[in-house]
Amino acid sequence: MCTVFPGFQTDYVDKLPPAGKIPQLSQNDSLYRLVKRACAPEPTDRFQSAQILRAQCLGVLREVAGRASGGAAITSHESSLFTTPDLLDETEIDWHMLPQIRADINDPMREWLTRLPTKDPSSRAKALAKAPQRSPAVVLAELELNLQLGKTRQVERLISELKRLDPWDWRAVWMQAISHVQTGNWHESVAAFNTVYGQLPGEVAPKFALALACERAGMSQVAEQLFAICASTDSAYVAACAFAIARIRLARGDVQGTLDALDLVPAKSRGFSLARQKRTKLLLERGESLPDLAQALEAVGHSDLSEKERARSQVRILEAALKKLEESGSQPGVRIGGQIATLRNVRSQLEAAYRAAASWTQDRSERNSLLSKADTKRKWSLF
C-alpha cells in the first residue's frame, strides 16, 4: 500500500525484495520489519491477531510521523506491553532501569500474583514455588526474582521453561537479553533485543534497549540513530535518549552536537537540571566566545544547583567573560546576565558573584580572599 515494486508477480511473488530496493522500507526500518513479519512464510511467525497487528501498525505510524516532524517528541503513548525507562545518564546500567514487561491481563495467574509478598525475597520465592499453575506470568515473576538475587543458573533454567510454554513468546527472548545486560554481555544482548524489535516493530522499548546495548557494545553510530528515533517518537524517552546521544557525540569530539542533544531535555523533565549543568560545563570548557559564556551563565541560572555551587559557577564564567572583554573590548551586540557585554557591567556582576560566593563559604581565609577580589571590581566614587 505504501509502494509498488517491480517483480511482485514474478521474483517476489512469495517473498519481500531486499529493503534497499524500496526507499520507503530502507528509510524506515520499523516499517520493513512490520511488513516482513506480517508476510512471514510460516503462519506461526506472523502477527497472531488483527488487534496485535493494529497496535504495531499504530506504533510504526507514530515513529514515521515523529521522524518527519523532527526534533523531540512532545506527546507520549502508554504501551500495553512495556513501562518506560528509569534512567538518565547513569554510567552503570542495571536491568531495573530498562523498560519492564507489563503484566499480561489475560494470564490466569495475574490476580494471584498481586497477592504475593513483595518485600521479602525468600517468602516470595516460596510462594511462587507453590503456585497453583505454572503460567507464563508466574515464570516471569520467578525470573525477575532470580535476576534480582543474581542466580544466573536459575535464570537460564526459567528462560528455557518460558520458551517451552510458548516457543513464540517474545518475552523469553527479552528476558534473555535482560540476563545478558545483568552479566555485562552486551554483544549477546544486542542480538536478543534485535530479535524482540523484529517481533514488535511498533514498540519503542525494544529499540531503546537495543540502542543502549549497541552503545555499550561499541556500535555508537547505530546506537545514535536508534536513540534519535526513540526521542522523536515518544516524549517519555526523550530525556534518556538525549543524554545518550550527548554521550556518543562528546566521545567523538562533537561539542556543538553534544550541546544540541542536551537542549532536547524538556524543562519539565527530572533530568533538566543535570542537562543544564552539563551544558554549562561544556560551554565554559569551550569558552570560544562571549555568547558561549552568556549561554553558560543563563544555564546556571536555570539549574537547581545549591546557592554555593551556583555562585562559584557564576564566578568562573564571569571571570572568563571579563578576560575576553579586556582582550577585545565591549561587545554591544551580546548580552550577558541580562546586560550589554561591557567591562563596566561584567565587573559589576563579578563583584556581586564574589560576594555571593563569600557569603556561602565557611573557610575564613577563602571568604576574605573572595571579598578582596570583590573590592577590586567595586565601582569607586569621590562622593
For each residue, the residues with C-beta under 8 A, 3 or more apart:
1:
2: 24 31
3: 22 23 24 25
4: 8
5: 8 12 17 21 22
6:
7: 10 11 12 17
8: 4 5 12 13
9: 13
10: 7 13
11: 7 17
12: 5 7 8 15 16 17
13: 8 9 10
14: 41
15: 12 39 41
16: 12 19 35 36 39
17: 5 7 11 12 21 22
18: 21
19: 16 22 25 26 29 32
20: 26
21: 5 17 18 26
22: 3 5 17 19 25 26
23: 3 26 27
24: 2 3 27 28 31
25: 3 19 22 28 31 32 35
26: 19 20 21 22 23 32
27: 23 24
28: 24 25 31 32 60 63 64 67
29: 19 32 33
30: 33 34 59 60 63 64 201 202 207 229
31: 2 24 25 28 34 35 60 64 201
32: 19 25 26 28 29 35 36
33: 29 30 36 37 197 198 201
34: 30 31 37 38 56 57 60 201 202
35: 16 25 31 32 38 39
36: 16 32 33 39 40 198
37: 33 34 40 45 46 47 198 199 201
38: 34 35 46 47 53
39: 15 16 35 36 46
40: 36 37 43 45 46
41: 14 15 45
42: 45 46
43: 40 46
44: 168
45: 37 40 41 42 168
46: 37 38 39 40 42 43
47: 37 38 50 52 53 56
48: 52 168
49: 52 53
50: 47 53 54
51: 54 55
52: 47 48 49 55 56
53: 38 47 49 50 56 57
54: 50 51 57 58
55: 51 52 58 59 80 202
56: 34 47 52 53 59 60 200 201 202 203
57: 34 53 54 60 61 202
58: 54 55 61 62 202
59: 30 55 56 62 63 77 200 201 202 203 204
60: 28 30 31 34 56 57 63 64 201 202
61: 57 58 64 65 202
62: 58 59 65 66 77 202 233 234
63: 28 30 59 60 66 67 202 204 229 232 233
64: 28 30 31 60 61 67 68
65: 61 62 68 69
66: 62 63 69 73 229 232 233 234
67: 28 63 64 70 229 232 233
68: 64 65
69: 65 66 232
70: 67 232
71: 232 264
72: 231 232 235 238 242 264 266
73: 66 76 231 232 233 234 235 237 238
74: 235
75: 234 235
76: 73 84 234 235 236
77: 59 62 234
78:
79: 82 83 102 203 204 205
80: 55 102
81: 101 102 200 203 205
82: 79 99 100 101 102 203 204 205
83: 79 86 99 100 102
84: 76 99 205 234 236 237
85: 97 98 99 205 208 237 240
86: 83 96 97
87: 90 93 97 98 240
88: 239 240 243 270 271 274
89: 243 244 246 247 271 274 278
90: 87 93 97
91:
92:
93: 87 90 97 98 181 212 216
94: 97 182
95: 98 147 178 181 182
96: 86 100
97: 85 86 87 90 93 94
98: 85 87 93 95 178 181 205 208 209 212
99: 82 83 84 85 205 208 209
100: 82 83 96
101: 81 82 140 171 174 175
102: 79 80 81 82 83
103: 107 110 113 137
104: 107 110 136 137
105: 110
106: 110
107: 103 104 110 135 136 137
108: 133 135
109: 112 113 131 132 133 135 137 138
110: 103 104 105 106 107 113 114 137
111: 114 115
112: 109 115 116 131 132
113: 103 109 110 116 137 138 141
114: 110 111
115: 111 112
116: 112 113 124 127 128 141
117: 120 123 124 127
118: 124
119:
120: 117 123 124
121: 124 125 145 148 149
122: 125 126
123: 117 120 126 127
124: 116 117 118 120 121 127 128 145
125: 121 122 128 129 142 145
126: 122 123 129 130
127: 116 117 123 124 130 131
128: 116 124 125 131 138 141 142 145
129: 125 126
130: 126 127
131: 109 112 127 128 134 135 138
132: 109 112
133: 108 109 138
134: 131 138 139 161 165
135: 107 108 109 131 138 139 165
136: 104 107 139 140 162 165 166 169 171
137: 103 104 107 109 110 113 140 141
138: 109 113 128 131 133 134 135 141 142
139: 134 135 136 142 143 158 161 162 165
140: 101 136 137 143 144 162 171 175
141: 113 116 128 137 138 144 145
142: 125 128 138 139 145 146 158
143: 139 140 146 147 155 158 159 162 175
144: 140 141 147 148
145: 121 124 125 128 141 142 148 149
146: 142 143 149 151 154 155 158
147: 95 143 144 150 151 155 178 179 182
148: 121 144 145
149: 121 145 146
150: 147 182
151: 146 147 154 155
152: 155 156 179 183
153: 156 157
154: 146 151 157 158
155: 143 146 147 151 152 158 159 175 179
156: 152 153 159 160 179
157: 153 154 160 161
158: 139 142 143 146 154 155 161 162 175
159: 143 155 156 162 163 172 175 176 179
160: 156 157 163 164
161: 134 139 157 158 164 165
162: 136 139 140 143 158 159 165 166 169 171 172 175
163: 159 160 166 167 169 172
164: 160 161 167
165: 134 135 136 139 161 162 169
166: 136 162 163 169 172
167: 163 164
168: 44 45 48
169: 136 162 163 165 166 172
170: 173 174 195 196 199 200
171: 101 136 140 162 174 175
172: 159 162 163 166 169 175 176
173: 170 176 177 192 195 196 199
174: 101 170 171 177 178 192 193 196 206
175: 101 140 143 155 158 159 162 171 172 178 179
176: 159 172 173 179 180 192
177: 173 174 180 181 188 189 192 193 196 209 213
178: 95 98 147 174 175 181 182 189
179: 147 152 155 156 159 175 176 182 183
180: 176 177 183 185 186 188 189 192
181: 93 95 98 177 178 184 185 186 189 213
182: 94 95 147 150 178 179
183: 152 179 180
184: 181
185: 180 181 188 189
186: 180 181 189 190 213 216 217
187: 190 191 217
188: 177 180 185 191 192
189: 177 178 180 181 185 186 192 193 209 213 217
190: 186 187 193 194 210 213 214 217 219
191: 187 188 194 195
192: 173 174 176 177 180 188 189 195 196
193: 174 177 189 190 196 197 206 209 210 213
194: 190 191 197 198 210
195: 170 173 191 192 198 199
196: 170 173 174 177 192 193 199 200 206 209
197: 33 193 194 200 201 203 206 207 210
198: 33 36 37 194 195 201
199: 37 170 173 195 196
200: 56 59 81 170 196 197 203 206
201: 30 31 33 34 37 56 59 60 197 198
202: 30 34 55 56 57 58 59 60 61 62 63
203: 56 59 79 81 82 197 200 206 207
204: 59 63 79 82 207 208 230 233 234 237
205: 79 81 82 84 85 98 99 208 209
206: 174 193 196 197 200 203 209 210
207: 30 197 203 204 210 211 226 229 230
208: 85 98 99 204 205 211 212 226 227 230 237 240 241
209: 98 99 177 189 193 196 205 206 212 213
210: 190 193 194 197 206 207 213 214 226
211: 207 208 214 215 222 223 224 226 227 230 241 244
212: 93 98 208 209 215 216 223 244
213: 177 181 186 189 190 193 209 210 216 217
214: 190 210 211 217 219 220 222 223 226
215: 211 212 219 220 223 227 244 247 248
216: 93 186 212 213
217: 186 187 189 190 213 214
218:
219: 190 214 215 222 223
220: 214 215 223 224 248 251 252
221: 224 225
222: 211 214 219 225 226
223: 211 212 214 215 219 220 226 227 244 248
224: 211 220 221 227 228 244 245 248 249
225: 221 222 228 229
226: 207 208 210 211 214 222 223 229 230
227: 208 211 215 223 224 230 231 241 244 245 248
228: 224 225 231 232 241 245
229: 30 63 66 67 207 225 226 232 233
230: 204 207 208 211 226 227 233 234 237 241
231: 72 73 227 228 237 238 241 242 245 264
232: 63 66 67 69 70 71 72 73 228 229
233: 62 63 66 67 73 204 229 230 237
234: 62 66 73 75 76 77 84 204 230 237 238
235: 72 73 74 75 76 238 266
236: 76 84
237: 73 84 85 204 208 230 231 233 234 240 241
238: 72 73 231 234 235 241 242 264 265 266 269
239: 88 242 243 265 266 269 270 271 272 275
240: 85 87 88 208 237 243 244 271
241: 208 211 227 228 230 231 237 238 244 245 264
242: 72 231 238 239 245 246 261 262 264 265 271 275
243: 88 89 239 240 246 247 261 262 265 271 274 275
244: 89 211 212 215 223 224 227 240 241 247 248
245: 224 227 228 231 241 242 248 249 261 264
246: 89 242 243 249 250 258 261 262 278
247: 89 215 243 244 250 251
248: 215 220 223 224 227 244 245 251 252
249: 224 245 246 252 254 257 258 261
250: 246 247 253 254 255 258 282
251: 220 247 248
252: 220 248 249
253: 250
254: 249 250 257 258
255: 250 258 259 282 286
256: 259 260
257: 249 254 260 261
258: 246 249 250 254 255 261 262 282
259: 255 256 262 263 279 282 283
260: 256 257 263 264
261: 242 243 245 246 249 257 258 264
262: 242 243 246 258 259 265 275 276 278 279 282
263: 259 260 275 279
264: 71 72 231 238 241 242 245 260 261
265: 238 239 242 243 262 269 271 272 274 275
266: 72 235 238 239 269 272
267: 272
268: 272
269: 238 239 265 266 272 275
270: 88 239
271: 88 89 239 240 242 243 265 274 275
272: 239 265 266 267 268 269 275 276
273: 276 277 303 304 305
274: 88 89 243 265 271 277 278
275: 239 242 243 262 263 265 269 271 272 278 279
276: 262 272 273 279 280 299 300 302 303
277: 273 274 280 281 299 303 305
278: 89 246 262 274 275 281 282
279: 259 262 263 275 276 282 283 295 296 299
280: 276 277 283 284 296 299 300 303 313 317
281: 277 278 284 285
282: 250 255 258 259 262 278 279 285 286
283: 259 279 280 286 287 292 293 295 296 299
284: 280 281 287 292 293 296 313 316 317 320
285: 281 282
286: 255 282 283 292
287: 283 284 292 293 320
288: 292
289: 292 293 324
290: 293 294 321 324 325 331 334 336 341
291: 294 295 334
292: 283 284 286 287 288 289 295 296
293: 283 284 287 289 290 296 297 317 320 321 324 336
294: 290 291 297 298 321 334 335 336 337 341
295: 279 283 291 292 298 299
296: 279 280 283 284 292 293 299 300 317
297: 293 294 300 301 314 317 318 321 336 337
298: 294 295 301 302
299: 276 277 279 280 283 295 296 302 303
300: 276 280 296 297 303 305 310 313 314 317
301: 297 298 310
302: 276 298 299
303: 273 276 277 280 299 300 310
304: 273
305: 273 277 300 309 310 313
306: 309 310
307: 310 311 356 360
308: 311 312 357 360 361
309: 305 306 312 313
310: 300 301 303 305 306 307 313 314
311: 307 308 314 315 353 356 357 359 360
312: 308 309 315 316 357
313: 280 284 300 305 309 310 316 317
314: 297 300 310 311 317 318 349 353 356 357
315: 311 312 318 319 350 353 354 357 370
316: 284 312 313 319 320
317: 280 284 293 296 297 300 313 314 320 321
318: 297 314 315 321 322 336 337 346 349 350 353
319: 315 316 322 323 350
320: 284 287 293 316 317 323 324
321: 290 293 294 297 317 318 324 325 336 341 346
322: 318 319 325 326 343 346 347 350
323: 319 320 326 327
324: 289 290 293 320 321 327 328
325: 290 321 322 328 329 330 331 341 342 343 346
326: 322 323 343
327: 323 324
328: 324 325 331
329: 325 343
330: 325 340 341 342 343
331: 290 325 328 334 341
332: 340 341 342
333:
334: 290 291 294 331 340 341
335: 294 338 339 340 341
336: 290 293 294 297 318 321 339 341 345 346 349
337: 294 297 318 345 346 349
338: 335
339: 335 336 342 345 346 349
340: 330 332 334 335 345
341: 290 294 321 325 330 331 332 334 335 336 345 346
342: 325 330 332 339 345 346
343: 322 325 326 329 330 346 347
344: 347 348 379
345: 336 337 339 340 341 342 348 349
346: 318 321 322 325 336 337 339 341 342 343 349 350
347: 322 343 344 350 351 377 379
348: 344 345 351 352 377 379
349: 314 318 336 337 339 345 346 352 353
350: 315 318 319 322 346 347 353 354 377
351: 347 348 354 355 374 377 378
352: 348 349 355 356 374
353: 311 314 315 318 349 350 356 357
354: 315 350 351 357 358 370 371 373 374 377
355: 351 352 358 359 370 371 374
356: 307 311 314 352 353 359 360
357: 308 311 312 314 315 353 354 360 361 370
358: 354 355 361 367 370 371 374
359: 311 355 356
360: 307 308 311 356 357
361: 308 357 358 366 367 370
362: 367
363: 366 367
364: 367 368
365: 368 369
366: 361 363 369 370
367: 358 361 362 363 364 370 371
368: 364 365 371 372
369: 365 366 372 373
370: 315 354 355 357 358 361 366 367 373 374
371: 354 355 358 367 368 374 375
372: 368 369 375 376
373: 354 369 370 376 377
374: 351 352 354 355 358 370 371 377 378
375: 371 372 378
376: 372 373
377: 347 348 350 351 354 373 374
378: 351 374 375
379: 344 347 348
380:
381:
382:
383:
